Amino acid sequence: MAGKPESTRQVGGPDSLMWPIPTVARLAWAAIWLVFLGYPIADIIGTGYSPTKAVIAWICLIGFAATYLFAMWICLSLVPRVATGVLLLPLVALYVEGITLALVFRGQWSGVLVYCGVCAGWTLRWRFLVPVLFALGIFMVVSGVILGYAWADLGFITFLTVALGFTMLAFRRLIATVIELRNARAEVARLAIADERLRISRDVHDILGHSLSVIALKAQVARRLMSSDPDAAADAMGDVESVARESLAEVRAMVTGYRQRSLSDELQGARDVLDAAGIAFDITRDSAVPPAPVDSLLAWTVREGVTNVLRHSRAHHCEISLESSNGGFTVAIVDDGVGGVASAGGSGLHGLRERVGAAGGRVEAGPGERGGFRLQAYVPRAAT
């Protein structure tokens, strides 16, 4: 896998590196693997332990399970980073306990070493994990031969231990990659906003920079000529008024252009930004051409819907559809993300509802039929 997703390099801020999974869920994931405690439990119950030995065995087994859960809780809370320094002590303790129990109680207690492989896969980097798992596998084979284990059981438990270790490493790297992709998607959205702001600032500078310079120069001329040549000063002030009016008209035209971006432009922009963010998309529309006021409202809906997909949904797929009827036009933006509860009451949707409602239309926003979030707007043909 390219790069080092398990390193401590920062992408998109310190909080973005943490795996946003609650503690209970992390412990539940670790507890799934407690099923392999069935091996030593079967040994305690089925091989005629004395009462004293059974009590000691149960205490040791519970202590080992607690050490494993603690070690996994630390590992899962660090993803995509890895444990270093003192955070490696639970893993060391787990290995010491597991090897000791396997040698002291024998029988099926070699099953506890599966947890050593699983925990190592979540904890260690690749270059350290390979020799650790290799050494653990050799120990299991050698000790199993010395203690007289059946080859079939010995081969199975050894393979399972090593295979699960590498599987956990792959799973950890997969989670790290997902986190980095999420950060990259957020960065794409941030850069798109920054680029739009830069474009607006350039347009404002181009429109007002020259005009304001002319106004300042004419005002200086008028001030100097006010006492010596009032007529020339009046002409200069007339020029100031004329330039100011022209600038005002240009600013209004510029703002109108931003506000009335066409539906076609917004759909093309949606294609570009969704593609850049790595979100698969489908855009469908019929051949009907909406009138200018309707086109503007539909464009606003597409812009707001795509913005929500980028900022809030964590979606992998987005569908944009435009349908026409005798009464009006309907546009829908549907994603397969985490839903839009957090953004459903945002100022963007509030403003969109006001615009569409003023035109006699309606906006619907909420969970989609198959999960995710759905934003739909209906605009009548007679909208003005």
N, C-alpha and C positions, 0 to 999 in steps of 0.2 A: 504494500500500500504506500502510495506516494506520501512524502512529508512525514511528520512526526506528530500525529494527533494526540499521542499520550504525553507529550511534553508539557512544560509549564508556560509556553509562549501564549501571549494574550491576544485574543481576537474579539473586538467589539466590546471591551470593557471587562472589568474583573468579575462582575456578577454573571456574565454570559458564559463563563467557563464552568460554572457549577451545573450539575445534573439536576434539573428541577423536579425531583421525585421526592415525595414526603418520606419521613423516616419510617413510618409504618409500612409503606410499600417496599422500601429497601429491605427491611427486616423480613417481610413476607417473601420476597424473592430469595433471600438467603435461606429461609426456613424450608423452602421447597426441597432442598437437597438433604434435609434431615431424614428423608426416606431411607438413605443408605445406613442409618443407624439400625435398621432391621437386622443386619448381619451380627453385630455384637449382642443385640437384644436376644436374637434367636439362640446365640451361644450361651447367654446367661440362663435363659429359661429351659433350654433343651438339653444341656450337657451335665446336669446334676451338680451345680455349684453348691458348696456348703453355705449355710446362712451367712456366716461372716464374710466369706469370699464374695457372695452375691451382693451384700451391702456395699462392700468396697468397690466392686465392679460398677454398681449403679452410681455411686458417688463420682467415680472417675469418669464415667460416661457422661454424666450431667455436666461436670466441669469441662470436659472436652467440648461438648456442644455449646456451652456458654462462651468458651474461648473462640470457637469458630464463628458464632454469631457476632461477637464483638469485632473480630478481625474483618468480617465481611461488611459490617456496618461502616467501618472506617474506609474500606476500599470503595464501596459504592458511593459514599458521600464525596469522594475526591474526583470521581470520573468527570472529565477525561484526563485529569492529572493522575500520577501514581504516587504511592506512599514512599516516603524517604525518611531517613534518620530514625527517630524513636517510633515513628508510625509503623516501622517494619517489625517491631517487637512482638505484636500479637501473632504475626505470621511465624516468627521464630518459635514462640511458645506453642503454637499449634503443631508445628513439626516435632518439637521435643515431646509433647504429650502423645501425639499420634504414634510415633515410633516406639515410645516406651510402652504404650498400651498394647501395641501389636506384638511386641516381644515378650511382655509379661503374661498376658492372658492367652495369647496364641489363638488357636481355633479360627473363628471367623472374624476376629478382631482386626485382621488386616484390612477390612472394609473401611475402617476409620481413615485410612490413608487417602481415600478418595477425596476427602475434604481438604487435605493438604494440596492436592492437585488443583481443585477448584479454586481455592483461595489464592494459590500462587498465580493462577491465570489472571485473576482480577488485580493482583498486586504488583507483579514484576514486569519490567520491560522485556522485550523479546530476547535480547542478548543475555539476560540473566535467567529468564524462564527456561530456555532450552537446556542449559547444564543442570539446573535444579531438577527439572522433570526427568532428565536422563539419569541423574544420580538416584532419584527416588525410585524409578523403575528398576534399576539394577539392585537396589536394596531389597525391593519387594521380591524379585526373582531369587536372589541369593538366600535371603532369610526364609523364603518359602521352601526352597530346596532343602535347606538345613533342617527346618522344622517338619518336613515331610508332607507338605501340602500336595494335593492332587494337581497334576499339570493343567487340567482343564480349568479348575477354579483359579489357579494361580495366574494362568494366561489371561483369563477374562478380567479379573480384578486389576491386574497390572495395566492391561490395555485401556480399561475404563478410566483409571486414574490419570494416565498420561493424555488420553484423548480429551477428557473433560478439561484438563488444564489448558490445552491449546484452543479448545472451543471457547472457553471463557475469555481468553486473550482476544480471539476474533470478535466476540460479541462486544467486549469493551471498546475495541477499535471502531466497531460499527457505530456505537453510541457516540464516540468522540467525533466521528465524521459527520453524523447527523447534527451535532451541536455546532460544528464549524460551518456546515451548510446553512443552518439557521442564522448564524451570525453574518455570513456572507449575504444572505437575502436581506437582512436588516440594513447592511451597509449599502446594498444596491438601492434600496428605497431612500436611504439618507442622501446618497449621492445624487439621485434623481431630483430630490427636493432642492439640494444645493445648486444643481445645474439650472433649475428653473429660476431660482432666486438670482443667480448670476446673469441669466438672460434678461430678466426684468431690469436689473440694475444697469445693464449695458444699454437697453432700450431707453430707460429714463435719462441716462447720461447723454445719449445721442440726441434725444429730443430736446432736453432742457439745457444742456451745457452751453451750446452755442447761443440759444435764445437769451438765457440769463446774462451771458457775457455782453451781448448787444444791448440789453436793457440797462446794465450797469454803466456801459460806456455812454449811452445816450443820456442817462440821468446825470452823469458827470458833466457832459457838455451843456446840458440845460442849466445846471447849477452855476457854471462859470459865466454863461451868457445872460443869466437872468437880469443882471443889473445893467449890462452894457448893450445888449441886443435882445429885448424882450420877444420880438417876433421870431428870431432864430431859436430862442429858448422854447417858445411855444411849439415850433415845428419839431424840435427834438423830443418834447414831451408827447407830441402826437405820434412820433415814431415809437416811443416807449409803449404807448397804449396799443398801437397796431401790432407790435411784436408780442406783447403780452397776450392779446386776443388770439393770435396765431398759435402761440405756445399752448394756450388753454385748449384750443380746438385739437391740437395734435395729441395732447395728453388724454383728452376724452376719447379720441379715436383709438389710441393705444389701449386704454382700459376696456373699451367696448370690444376690441379685438380679442383681449384675453377672456372676457366674460362670455363671448359668443363663439367660442371655438366650435367647429363643426363636429357632427357625429362621426364623420369619416376620419377626421384628424384624431379624435379620441380613440376610435377603434384601432387605428394604426399605432397610436401611442401605447395602447394596452398590449398589442402584440409585442412591441419592442420591449416594454418593461417586464412583462411576464416571462418572455423568453430569456431576458438577461437574469431574472431571478431564479431561473430553473424550474418554473411552474408550467406544466403542460396545460394547454388551453384549446378550446374549440369555440370559434366565433361563427355564428350562423345568422343570416338576415335575408329577408325576402327582397324583391326588386322594388318595392314601393319606396318613394322618396318623400320623407316628411317635409311639411312646410317649415319655413325658417324658425318661427317661434318654437314649434315642436322639436325640431332638430336640436336647438340649443338646450332644451330641457333634457332630452335623451342623452346628449353629450355630457351634461352635468351628472346624470345618473351613472353613466359608464365610468366617469372619472372618480366619483365617490366610491363606487363599488370596487373598482380595481385598487384604489388606495386602501380600502379596508382589507382586501385580500393580502396586500403586501405587508401591511402593518400588524394585523391582528390574527390572521387565520392560520398561519403555519401550514397552508394548504399545499397539496401536490398537484391538484388539477383544478381548473377553473373553466366554467362554461358561460359564454355571453351569447344571448339570443335576442333577436329583434323581430317582432311579428306585427303585422298590420291587420286591421279590421275596418269595417265600415265606420265604426265609431271613433277609432283612434289608433294609437301605437303603444305597444308594450315592450319594454326592455327588461331583461332579467340577468342578473349576475349571480351564479351559484358556484360555491367552492366546496371542497371536501375536507376543510380544516377543522379546527377545534370549536367552531361556532362563534357567533358574534355577540354574545351576551355582554361582553365588556365594552363593546363599541356601539351597541344598538342605540344608546342614548347620547351619542357624541354630537358635537356641534355641527359636524358635516352633514349627518343625516337629518338633524333638526332643520338646518337651512334648506336642504333638498326638499323636505316635506313642505316647507313654507312656499318655495318656488312652484313646485308641482301643484300644490293645493290652490294657489292663487290662480292657476290656469285651469282649474276645474278637474284636475287629475287626482291621483292618489298614489301613495308609496307604501309598500309592504316590506318589512324587514324582520327577519327572525330565522330560527333554525330551518334548514332544508329538510325535505322529505327523507333523504338518505343521509342525514347528518350534515355537518358543516353549516354554512350560513347562506341565506338567500336574500338578495335585494331585488325588488321588482317595482317598476314604476309604470303606471298607465297614464298616458297623456292624450286627451281628446284632440281630434283634428282641428276643432275650432279654437284651440288655445291661442291666446294673444299675449 
